Amino acid sequence: MGSLLAKFILRLVNWKIVGWNLNELDKYVIIEIPHTSNWDFPLGILLRAAQKAPHVYFVGKKSLFKWPFGYIFKALGGYPVDRKKSQNFVDSITELYQKEDRFAICLAPEGTRSKAEKLKTGFYYLAMNAKVPIVMVSFDYSRKQIVVAEPFDPSGDYKQDVPIMKNFFSDKVGKRPEDGFTFQ
């Protein structure tokens, strides 16, 4: 999908992109919170297209990559993840960062569209291992904005960095607010 078409579609549905441009860095980890709806996915694809950032990929549960839609998700830049197996996700994705000149992966640390009590922390350790910053993205349905934060370099102390994330995500509202993650 072309940039102009993506921008047109976003304008048509009264959404706008606010903040940092995904093309300003070659490598980073994107985290998207709150993830409460399947509509987050097309918004993410529109963001990537509008900002001309084909180096941004995503992970999804393995079942999405089966026939008949598997080919489409792979063509859109998806990597299947089997959440039932204890595989070394962080190491396998870190290898991609080492191989590629431009690479970013988008993760939903809630791990589900349902209410999550805590975030999965793989994104944090992935950023640390790959030595890349974290970019926070939120699809704020209350304002109809795709909000993209400036990248931040994780300190290595997850608890120390939580306030940075809490500050950014605290006023963002998912499509189903009751299912959105709340930072403690």
Buried (B, 14 or more C-beta within 10 A) or exposed (E): EEEEEBBEBBEEEEBEBEBBEBBEBEBBBBBBBBBBBEBBBEBBBBBBBBBEBEBBBBBBEBEBBEEEEBEEBBEBBBBBBEBEEEEEBBEEBBEBBEEEEEBBBBBBBBBBBEBBEEBBEBBBBBBBBBEBBBBBBBBBBEBEBBBBBEBBEBEEEBEEBBEBBEEBBEEBBBBBEEBBBEBE
